[in-house]
Amino acid sequence: MSKNYGPEYVRAIAPYQAGKPIAEVAREFGLDEEAIVKLASNENPFGVPPSAVQAMTAAAADLGRYPDANGFDLKGALSKRYDVPAEWITLGNGSNDILEIAAHAFVERGQSVVYSQYSFAVYALATQGVGARHIVVPAKDYGHDLPAMLAAIQEDTRLVFIANPNNPTGTFIPAADIQAFLDKVPATVVVVLDEAYNEFLAEENQFESAEWVKKYPNLLVSRTFSKAYGLAGLRVGFGIAQPALTDLMNRIRQPFNVNSMAQAAAIAALNDKAFLKQSATNNAAGYQQFTEAFDKLGLQYVPSYGNFVLVKVGNDLAAGARVNLSLLKQGVIVRPVGNYGLPEWLRISIGLPQENAVLIAALTKALAE
């Protein structure tokens, strides 16, 4: 007789679907890796900043030792940057780690977690992974409906996930709306404000959410070095919250979850303002390049505040998969979002100008087929 191992709620998890690697596409379609353009995973097209490469080279000399389990230097740099005590910072193996740690630290099996339709897939995975109950609030204009999310909170709700800007739709919630939400959320509910794409916001939309942590003991702000800072392959993220939350999170956090090279690179990247500005400038220009092309092609897209655009490539449920396959055959990797309930859409990351031009040409051809 066969035996089902593990809890039922774990067996029910659909594994996270990552973007296709370049090497896999090259093998599958017989293409030259050098000619493939990857615009699937919202990575920084400039790659790792030179300052971080130098820091990693120096750190490599000591790789025979375990990394600093408490991340003293990195926490110190983050503490200075965000004007919070180092004890308020939790380091993660990417911000995904912070989201998972939060679910394990604050939610018991059977309790509920609130998040929005069309929000980051890891919210559902983290909820399912602890055997919690999903409360998925219908999206409003492809983004978060905060009044509806507030109304959806129940007595057993322990966690609310908010992505701002949101992945995969790119929508943005103004600061005043988030503060109004935080003012009304019960003190027993932890709010995770996931700001993986914050650095791409235009100056007029920027606000310092770390300051809110000083006012709201139930707020956890999550950030990453994977996007604007160009360190996706190193997996460095962090959370900012008051000690009542960070103490619990550090009981759950795996020791040495951020390696030595990642810590060194993150410190360098955090202080590399020129690289960050270059990334934001390229992103703004690329967004204009994409949206002007989509307008000419008559395609609907969701106005985006991140480093990607969600674009509708057809009206039938097979449209996203069909156009995606055509793009793959042409050596262009984007992200289908059928697993988000958006099978007619593709999420396309903003690359360098020449990469964006290749995508536009390939998409034009795919739509004509």
C-alpha positions as CSV (number, residue, x, y, z in Angstrom):
1,M,0.0,0.0,0.0
2,S,1.4,3.4,-1.0
3,K,1.7,6.0,1.8
4,N,1.2,9.7,1.4
5,Y,4.1,11.4,3.2
6,G,3.8,14.8,4.9
7,P,0.7,16.9,5.6
8,E,-2.0,17.2,3.0
9,Y,-1.6,21.0,2.9
10,V,2.1,20.5,1.8
11,R,1.2,17.9,-0.8
12,A,-1.3,20.5,-2.2
13,I,1.4,23.1,-2.9
14,A,2.1,23.8,-6.6
15,P,5.9,24.5,-6.8
16,Y,7.0,28.0,-7.7
17,Q,7.5,28.5,-11.4
18,A,10.7,30.3,-12.1
19,G,11.6,32.0,-15.4
20,K,13.3,29.7,-18.0
21,P,17.1,29.9,-17.8
22,I,19.0,30.9,-21.0
23,A,20.8,27.6,-21.2
24,E,17.6,25.6,-21.1
25,V,16.0,27.6,-23.9
26,A,19.2,27.2,-25.9
27,R,19.1,23.4,-25.5
28,E,15.4,23.2,-26.2
29,F,15.2,25.2,-29.3
30,G,18.8,24.7,-30.7
31,L,19.7,28.4,-30.2
32,D,23.0,30.2,-29.5
33,E,23.1,31.2,-25.8
34,E,24.8,34.5,-26.7
35,A,21.9,35.5,-29.0
36,I,19.2,34.9,-26.4
37,V,17.5,37.8,-24.7
38,K,16.1,37.1,-21.3
39,L,13.4,39.5,-20.1
40,A,11.6,37.1,-17.8
41,S,12.7,37.5,-14.2
42,N,12.8,41.2,-13.6
43,E,16.6,41.1,-13.2
44,N,18.8,44.2,-13.6
45,P,20.0,44.3,-17.2
46,F,23.3,45.8,-16.0
47,G,24.1,42.8,-13.9
48,V,26.2,43.1,-10.8
49,P,27.6,46.5,-10.0
50,P,31.4,46.7,-10.3
51,S,31.6,47.9,-6.7
52,A,30.0,44.7,-5.6
53,V,32.3,42.6,-7.7
54,Q,35.3,44.2,-6.0
55,A,33.8,43.5,-2.6
56,M,33.1,39.9,-3.4
57,T,36.7,39.4,-4.7
58,A,38.0,40.6,-1.3
59,A,35.5,38.4,0.6
60,A,36.5,35.3,-1.4
61,A,39.8,35.1,0.5
62,D,37.9,34.1,3.7
63,L,35.4,31.6,2.2
64,G,36.8,28.8,4.3
65,R,35.1,30.4,7.3
66,Y,31.4,30.5,8.0
67,P,29.7,33.8,7.3
68,D,28.8,36.2,10.1
69,A,25.5,34.6,11.2
70,N,24.2,37.9,12.5
71,G,25.4,40.0,9.5
72,F,26.9,42.7,11.8
73,D,28.4,44.8,9.0
74,L,25.4,44.5,6.6
75,K,22.9,45.3,9.4
76,G,25.1,48.3,10.3
77,A,25.0,49.6,6.8
78,L,21.2,49.0,6.6
79,S,20.7,50.6,10.0
80,K,22.5,53.8,8.8
81,R,20.7,53.8,5.5
82,Y,17.2,53.5,6.9
83,D,17.7,55.2,10.3
84,V,16.6,52.2,12.4
85,P,18.4,50.2,15.1
86,A,20.3,47.2,13.8
87,E,18.2,45.0,16.1
88,W,15.2,45.9,13.9
89,I,16.6,44.2,10.8
90,T,16.3,40.6,9.8
91,L,18.5,39.3,7.0
92,G,17.1,36.9,4.4
93,N,18.2,34.6,1.6
94,G,16.4,37.0,-0.8
95,S,13.2,38.7,0.2
96,N,11.4,35.4,-0.5
97,D,13.1,34.1,2.7
98,I,11.7,37.1,4.7
99,L,8.1,36.3,3.4
100,E,8.5,32.6,4.3
101,I,10.0,33.4,7.7
102,A,7.1,35.8,8.5
103,A,4.5,33.1,7.7
104,H,6.2,30.5,9.9
105,A,6.8,33.0,12.8
106,F,3.4,34.6,13.0
107,V,0.8,32.1,11.6
108,E,-0.5,28.9,13.1
109,R,-2.0,26.1,11.1
110,G,-5.7,26.9,10.4
111,Q,-5.4,30.6,10.9
112,S,-5.9,33.0,8.0
113,V,-3.7,35.1,5.8
114,V,-5.0,37.9,3.6
115,Y,-3.5,38.9,0.2
116,S,-4.7,40.2,-3.1
117,Q,-5.6,38.5,-6.3
118,Y,-2.8,38.9,-8.9
119,S,-0.2,39.4,-6.2
120,F,3.2,37.7,-5.8
121,A,2.9,33.9,-6.0
122,V,5.0,33.4,-2.9
123,Y,2.2,34.8,-0.7
124,A,0.1,31.8,-1.6
125,L,3.0,29.4,-1.2
126,A,4.0,30.8,2.2
127,T,0.4,30.5,3.4
128,Q,0.0,27.0,2.1
129,G,3.3,26.0,3.6
130,V,2.2,26.6,7.2
131,G,-1.3,25.1,6.7
132,A,-3.0,28.4,6.9
133,R,-6.3,29.5,5.3
134,H,-6.1,31.7,2.2
135,I,-8.3,34.8,2.0
136,V,-7.7,36.1,-1.5
137,V,-9.3,39.5,-2.1
138,P,-10.4,40.4,-5.6
139,A,-8.1,42.9,-7.3
140,K,-9.2,46.4,-8.3
141,D,-7.8,47.5,-11.7
142,Y,-5.2,44.6,-11.4
143,G,-4.0,46.0,-8.1
144,H,-4.7,45.9,-4.3
145,D,-8.1,47.0,-3.1
146,L,-7.1,48.0,0.4
147,P,-10.5,48.8,1.8
148,A,-11.7,45.4,0.7
149,M,-8.6,43.7,2.2
150,L,-9.3,45.5,5.5
151,A,-12.9,44.3,5.4
152,A,-11.7,40.7,4.7
153,I,-9.6,40.5,7.9
154,Q,-11.2,38.0,10.3
155,E,-10.6,37.2,14.0
156,D,-8.1,34.5,13.1
157,T,-6.2,36.6,10.6
158,R,-2.6,36.9,11.6
159,L,-0.9,38.1,8.4
160,V,-1.6,40.5,5.5
161,F,0.7,40.6,2.5
162,I,0.9,43.9,0.5
163,A,3.2,44.3,-2.6
164,N,4.0,47.8,-3.6
165,P,4.7,48.0,-6.5
166,N,2.9,44.8,-7.2
167,N,4.4,41.8,-9.1
168,P,3.3,40.7,-11.7
169,T,0.9,43.6,-12.5
170,G,3.1,46.6,-11.7
171,T,0.5,48.6,-9.9
172,F,1.3,51.1,-7.1
173,I,-0.4,52.2,-3.9
174,P,0.1,55.8,-2.8
175,A,1.6,56.3,0.7
176,A,-1.6,57.9,2.1
177,D,-3.6,54.9,1.2
178,I,-1.2,52.5,2.9
179,Q,-1.1,54.6,6.1
180,A,-4.9,54.8,6.2
181,F,-4.9,51.0,6.0
182,L,-2.2,50.6,8.7
183,D,-4.2,53.0,11.0
184,K,-7.2,50.6,10.9
185,V,-5.6,47.1,10.9
186,P,-6.0,45.2,14.2
187,A,-2.9,45.2,16.3
188,T,-2.9,41.4,16.3
189,V,-2.4,41.3,12.5
190,V,1.1,41.6,11.1
191,V,1.3,43.6,7.8
192,V,4.1,42.6,5.5
193,L,4.8,45.5,3.1
194,D,6.8,43.9,0.3
195,E,8.8,46.6,-1.6
196,A,11.0,44.6,-3.9
197,Y,10.7,47.2,-6.7
198,N,10.7,50.4,-4.6
199,E,13.9,51.7,-6.1
200,F,12.4,52.0,-9.5
201,L,9.7,54.4,-8.3
202,A,9.8,58.0,-9.7
203,E,10.9,60.6,-7.2
204,E,7.4,61.9,-6.7
205,N,6.1,58.5,-5.7
206,Q,8.9,57.6,-3.2
207,F,8.3,57.5,0.5
208,E,10.3,56.0,3.4
209,S,8.2,53.2,4.7
210,A,11.0,52.4,7.3
211,E,9.8,55.5,9.2
212,W,6.3,53.8,9.5
213,V,7.9,50.9,11.4
214,K,8.6,53.3,14.3
215,K,4.9,54.0,14.5
216,Y,3.3,50.6,13.8
217,P,4.6,47.7,15.9
218,N,2.8,45.2,13.6
219,L,4.5,46.4,10.4
220,L,7.2,44.5,8.6
221,V,8.8,46.1,5.6
222,S,10.5,43.7,3.2
223,R,13.2,44.7,0.7
224,T,15.6,42.9,-1.7
225,F,19.0,43.4,-3.4
226,S,17.9,41.2,-6.3
227,K,16.3,43.9,-8.5
228,A,17.7,47.4,-8.7
229,Y,20.9,46.5,-7.0
230,G,21.7,43.7,-9.5
231,L,22.4,40.9,-7.0
232,A,19.7,38.3,-7.9
233,G,22.1,35.4,-8.0
234,L,23.4,36.1,-4.5
235,R,20.0,36.1,-2.8
236,V,20.1,38.9,-0.3
237,G,16.9,40.4,1.3
238,F,16.0,42.0,4.6
239,G,13.1,42.9,6.7
240,I,12.6,45.9,9.0
241,A,10.3,45.7,12.0
242,Q,10.2,46.4,15.7
243,P,11.9,43.9,18.1
244,A,8.7,42.1,19.0
245,L,8.6,40.8,15.4
246,T,12.3,40.5,14.6
247,D,12.9,38.5,17.8
248,L,10.4,35.8,16.6
249,M,11.7,35.9,13.0
250,N,15.3,35.3,14.2
251,R,14.1,32.2,16.1
252,I,12.9,30.8,12.8
253,R,15.6,32.2,10.5
254,Q,18.2,29.6,9.4
255,P,21.7,30.3,10.7
256,F,24.1,31.5,8.0
257,N,21.2,32.2,5.6
258,V,23.1,35.0,3.8
259,N,26.6,34.0,2.7
260,S,29.8,36.0,3.1
261,M,30.1,37.1,-0.5
262,A,26.4,38.2,-0.6
263,Q,26.8,40.2,2.6
264,A,29.9,42.0,1.2
265,A,28.3,42.6,-2.2
266,A,25.2,44.0,-0.5
267,I,27.1,46.5,1.5
268,A,28.9,47.8,-1.6
269,A,25.7,47.9,-3.7
270,L,23.8,49.7,-1.0
271,N,26.3,52.5,-1.1
272,D,26.6,52.6,-4.9
273,K,24.3,55.5,-5.7
274,A,25.6,56.0,-9.2
275,F,24.7,52.4,-10.2
276,L,21.2,52.7,-8.6
277,K,20.6,56.0,-10.5
278,Q,21.8,54.4,-13.8
279,S,19.4,51.5,-13.3
280,A,16.5,53.7,-12.6
281,T,17.2,56.0,-15.6
282,N,17.5,53.0,-17.9
283,N,14.3,51.6,-16.5
284,A,12.3,54.8,-17.1
285,A,13.6,55.0,-20.7
286,G,12.9,51.3,-21.3
287,Y,9.3,51.6,-20.0
288,Q,8.7,54.4,-22.5
289,Q,10.2,52.3,-25.3
290,F,7.9,49.4,-24.4
291,T,4.7,51.3,-23.9
292,E,5.1,53.3,-27.1
293,A,5.6,50.1,-29.0
294,F,2.6,48.4,-27.3
295,D,0.5,51.5,-28.2
296,K,1.5,51.2,-31.8
297,L,0.6,47.4,-31.7
298,G,-2.8,48.2,-30.2
299,L,-2.0,46.1,-27.1
300,Q,-3.5,46.6,-23.7
301,Y,-1.1,46.9,-20.8
302,V,-1.2,47.7,-17.1
303,P,0.7,51.0,-16.2
304,S,3.7,49.8,-14.3
305,Y,5.8,51.2,-11.5
306,G,8.3,48.3,-11.5
307,N,10.9,47.2,-13.9
308,F,8.5,45.2,-16.1
309,V,5.2,45.5,-17.9
310,L,2.2,43.2,-17.9
311,V,0.8,43.2,-21.5
312,K,-2.2,41.5,-23.0
313,V,-1.3,39.6,-26.1
314,G,-4.7,38.1,-27.1
315,N,-8.3,37.6,-26.1
316,D,-8.3,33.8,-25.9
317,L,-7.1,31.7,-23.0
318,A,-4.2,30.2,-25.1
319,A,-2.9,33.6,-26.2
320,G,-0.1,34.0,-23.6
321,A,1.2,30.4,-24.1
322,R,1.0,30.8,-27.9
323,V,2.9,34.1,-28.1
324,N,5.3,33.0,-25.5
325,L,6.2,29.9,-27.5
326,S,6.8,32.0,-30.6
327,L,9.1,34.3,-28.6
328,L,11.1,31.4,-27.3
329,K,11.6,30.1,-30.8
330,Q,13.0,33.5,-31.6
331,G,15.3,33.5,-28.7
332,V,13.4,35.8,-26.4
333,I,12.4,34.7,-22.9
334,V,9.5,36.5,-21.1
335,R,7.2,35.4,-18.3
336,P,3.8,33.7,-19.0
337,V,1.4,34.5,-16.1
338,G,-1.3,31.9,-16.6
339,N,-0.5,30.6,-13.1
340,Y,-1.7,34.0,-11.8
341,G,-5.0,33.6,-13.6
342,L,-3.9,35.8,-16.4
343,P,-3.5,33.4,-19.4
344,E,-4.0,36.1,-22.0
345,W,-1.1,38.2,-20.7
346,L,2.7,38.2,-20.6
347,R,5.0,39.9,-18.1
348,I,8.0,41.4,-19.8
349,S,11.0,42.7,-17.9
350,I,12.6,46.0,-19.0
351,G,16.2,45.4,-20.4
352,L,18.8,47.4,-22.1
353,P,17.6,49.5,-25.2
354,Q,18.9,46.9,-27.7
355,E,17.3,44.0,-25.8
356,N,14.0,45.9,-25.7
357,A,14.2,46.4,-29.4
358,V,14.7,42.7,-30.0
359,L,11.7,41.9,-27.9
360,I,9.5,44.5,-29.8
361,A,10.5,43.0,-33.1
362,A,9.9,39.4,-32.0
363,L,6.6,40.3,-30.4
364,T,5.5,42.0,-33.6
365,K,6.3,38.9,-35.5
366,A,4.6,36.6,-33.0
367,L,1.4,38.6,-33.1
368,A,1.3,38.5,-36.9
369,E,1.6,34.7,-37.0
